[in-house]
Amino acid sequence: MLHEVFNVGELCKKEAFKEHTPEGLDMILEAAASLSQDHLRPILVEMDTKPPYLENGRIKVHPKMRELMQGFGRDGWISMSAPHEFGGQQVPFTITEAVGFIMGAANYSTMVYPFLTTGAAHLIESFGTQKLKETYIPKMYAGEWQGTMALTEPGAGSSLTDVVSTATPTADGHYLIKGQKIFISCGDSDAVDNIVHLMLARIDGAPAGIKGISLFVVPRMRPDAKGELVFNDVNTAGVFHKMGYHGAPIAHLIMGEANDCRGYLIGEEHKGLSYMFQMMNEARIGVGCNAVSIASAAYYTSLEYANVRTQGRKITEKDPLKPQIPIIEHADVKRMLLFQKAVVEGSLSLVFESTIRYDLSKTSEGEEKEKNQLILELLTPMVKSYPAEMSILTTSTALQIFGGYGFTKEFLAELFFRETRIHTLHEGTTAIHGMDLLGRKVTMKGGMAVMMLMQEVMADIDRAQKFDALSLFASILGEKLLALQEITMHLVSVAQNEGPEAYLSDATLYLELFGILAVGWQWIKQGVKVEELKAAQTKKYSADFLQSKSYALQYFFEYEIPKTEGLIRRLKSDNRVTMQAGKETIL
Amino acid sequence: MLHEVFNVGELCKKEAFKEHTPEGLDMILEAAASLSQDHLRPILVEMDTKPPYLENGRIKVHPKMRELMQGFGRDGWISMSAPHEFGGQQVPFTITEAVGFIMGAANYSTMVYPFLTTGAAHLIESFGTQKLKETYIPKMYAGEWQGTMALTEPGAGSSLTDVVSTATPTADGHYLIKGQKIFISCGDSDAVDNIVHLMLARIDGAPAGIKGISLFVVPRMRPDAKGELVFNDVNTAGVFHKMGYHGAPIAHLIMGEANDCRGYLIGEEHKGLSYMFQMMNEARIGVGCNAVSIASAAYYTSLEYANVRTQGRKITEKDPLKPQIPIIEHADVKRMLLFQKAVVEGSLSLVFESTIRYDLSKTSEGEEKEKNQLILELLTPMVKSYPAEMSILTTSTALQIFGGYGFTKEFLAELFFRETRIHTLHEGTTAIHGMDLLGRKVTMKGGMAVMMLMQEVMADIDRAQKFDALSLFASILGEKLLALQEITMHLVSVAQNEGPEAYLSDATLYLELFGILAVGWQWIKQGVKVEELKAAQTKKYSADFLQSKSYALQYFFEYEIPKTEGLIRRLKSDNRVTMQAGKETIL
């Protein structure tokens, strides 16, 4: 996918990535795979059975985690995407996410720590003062200090505008911070020596709403004048008990109980949310990637089982003395496997579509930069939500393949089913992304992003039309895109006639529809490449491998694309039951 | 629903139920609700955090369970549906299932013990010898001895024909049993003094396949000549660690390791599976009912939260100083609530549709009996699978409403999400029911069951056409039923042209399609009653309650019925990708 479909090697021609080679990028992925196999997967089950706990006001995590973080630092995993000036390797974001995919498939919890740290450090790099950079970044990239995003508060989750944590300026330049933060991933742990929170708060007298939110570095321990670490009045009030990925804690933190919590402003006052969106947008692609990674782990575990577990016989075989057959030979089990494969590999393709555009938007100029930036922004709610929502279904399907065993801890399917359920919740719920897509992204710059995306998709459809194996599916995708455009125009008229609430009332369904078509596009792209490789009679890939892609593409167009019909039907309807039903009539 | 839609009180006119009154039936439900609220729900979380464990070869369960089983026995819950001659109260099956619904919503684990015991005792009642009845039934109904279904073996799950446990006849009339059984619900526990397994095994020399399977009573402890209990060589090899409903164990059992496990034949040799189907058919309705009960508990917990949790403001409200609003006021949250309500109350209606037909088939004669029996058989795969599959989605939606909290153990949503996942697996996986529906039920007696069902549905559609509020939806259902018939005919031609494998390859989708329409029918039935009650200006129900039903009906037809379009599209396709893809091309 990376080389054939997305030509990741081409990125090495860019100035920023010129020290890399395509082969070098592969080596990074191979190293990630070794690390994942040898060190992350072996502790997956143990981490699940021994969740983090609070002891004497601190969160204790799996003892192996400290060693892993040191390794992530020492071996350059935390800093791999950072610029050379910060000791990083300037690896493309696409490769960073591919590494995240590999590690996440092995043991999602373990990769939360380094990836969060990278994101937080990257924010300091981009917007922090020289002093903040010098103080925090080396320790974070070394895996000694953990980075976090400290956004959510008890009263401010989906509604970030309602953040109430405060920051009072002092004559010494720092601010005194007061507030509570909840659900802070890796917000406290004994795997590191210090925790560095990238925290949203309001400076005294700031405007109400999102225009009054600033961003601060708030460490758990702050370096004093002599450079020694002193407690910065960041207290751990609790650890949440989660349904899954028990290896990574989420913390409830209280800042400034003793009036001695210092925060250091990042960038300008009141612009915190715009800075934070750098980290959030990367994290949203990351969430999609993590959802696919867990879903892919579930897929492979069920595929392995389906090949070895025998049960039943062909429907036409009436002799009960004939041996039972591997369940993969039953059409319905193949359906359940192809469903997972089609969704997982389609989603992963959508992730790389986004990361490549991220890399291109950072390394190109002018129209090219703008185009990639706009398409990336448009795709972000989909790349976050489609894998997240679908991974609930695909991991559930993996579990189903195990029959009764699937419900037990004998196999990993139930663990992956629990693990992936977080992804429709963090980094914005699916509903938030539906509103982001329909309320902001589709209409921004007069619909420019949609137009640019459609041009690219139509070009891929044209390419696909040349192949007999693809022309039917390419035509279907073309028709569905027209239907999507029609629906979009219809909704715009709803906005005009009935107002913004009606316009957005089914935004989640619109997101689902757009997401299915975006993944359909990815399968067309993959299909074109597969047909080219088949035609070239390459020996690089086995015929079975190429055919497996063709079957997954067929599955997607036969079983998943039809789901758009019901969505289109509903989005065209003028029934507004979800608006009309008052709370007194939902009983 | 019970009184208005299904006229459950009418059953009291039947000879078998003549000692009951409609008010008396209500009192049973109220008693079940009190018991559930006071004794079952309070230990739900504790049971979840303290799963059963194996100690010295025995399974230990929650200490409260023994007391509960004694209460279930003492207060007549286990025997309520049993005939008077066995000390039962001859309560209609509909009421028994309604009690199961109430208890299951409170704490599913706790109701597994008594309901399994009832089913097992009922089987002995129906087919056992007088001696078996006298020996086992009183103890079981007293809650002192647990009943089980011991069907599954390591190599025989979906394929029951592959049961290999053996039974060797002895001169004393009993059989010596040898074999292993897995996933046996309540297969061992210290909540009772003895466990009575209704076990499938093959008598030496029996024919291969399902025609050689017999049914035995195999107690853990057998009464000796003096009536004292001696160990019957039924060993507990293990307890499975499950994802949910930790209060009820599933056991791995080994019978006859010391060659001293006695089994007592039920009915005739080799006819075991047909007897077992009595218990299985009841249990399948029970599974659907349990899935709805858990889904309904999840719905109410999310509804309660949505009414109290404030977050965000109306889309049109731009002032960040205005207070936040309860999330139930957001259209997307209402969508998530109405989705749950429409599916839960539609599914529950389908459960009662089935139980009423069960009661009518047992208490009527001639054509009436046959019609109810046939429709029940046709509905059984749907009433088992639709709630089971949909409860995965509805409990997931309940969890979603809690935002980040949903993923934590602060609230019950995640517990219900884990709990209900069993229901697509036990009592036949969804795939098995798809094949049962399309391969057996649709075609039995020349399609008689489908014809009889369609007549009833068409009559309800006609009734609905008279109401303005329903006529559109009634017409849609009518159109969809025609499409279903077309699809069925199309599939029959596939069977003729391509054989049975192709015919059944998408049976799971056919089951889904039929299930959605069956629940659409239930909403039309409920809708007719609601419109009648509205027209009658009754004071029995609040206007809000009646309107809540109307909104849920609208939701179902606006958001769920459209899903049939994609299913119909797929079922019409002649692409056979799930058959063509060989295991070497699923990678």
Interface residues (C-beta under 8 A of the other chain):
Chain A: T152 G155 G157 S158 S159 T161 D162 I182 F183 A208 G209 I210 F240 H241 K242 M243 G244 I250 L303 A306 N307 T310 Q311 G312 R313 K314 I315 T316 P320 L321 Q324 P326 I328 E329 H330 A331 D332 V333 K334 R335 L337 L338 K341 I392 S396 L399 Q400 G403 G404 G406 F407 T408 K409 E410 E414 F417 R418 R421 I422 T424 L425 H426 T429 T430 A431 G434 G499 P500 E501 L504 S505 D506 A507 T508 D544 F545 Q547 S548 Y551 Q554 Y555 E558 Y559 P562 K563 T564 E565 G566 L567 R569 R570 S573 N575 V577 T578 M579 Q580 A581 K583 E584 T585 I586 L587
Chain B: T152 G155 G157 S158 S159 T161 D162 I182 F183 A208 G209 I210 F240 H241 K242 M243 G244 I250 L303 A306 N307 T310 Q311 G312 R313 K314 I315 T316 P320 L321 Q324 P326 I328 E329 H330 A331 D332 V333 K334 R335 L337 L338 K341 I392 S396 L399 Q400 G403 G404 G406 F407 T408 K409 E410 E414 F417 R418 R421 I422 T424 L425 H426 T429 T430 A431 G434 G499 P500 E501 L504 S505 D506 A507 T508 D544 F545 Q547 S548 Y551 Q554 Y555 E558 Y559 P562 K563 T564 E565 G566 L567 R569 R570 S573 N575 V577 T578 M579 Q580 A581 K583 E584 T585 I586 L587
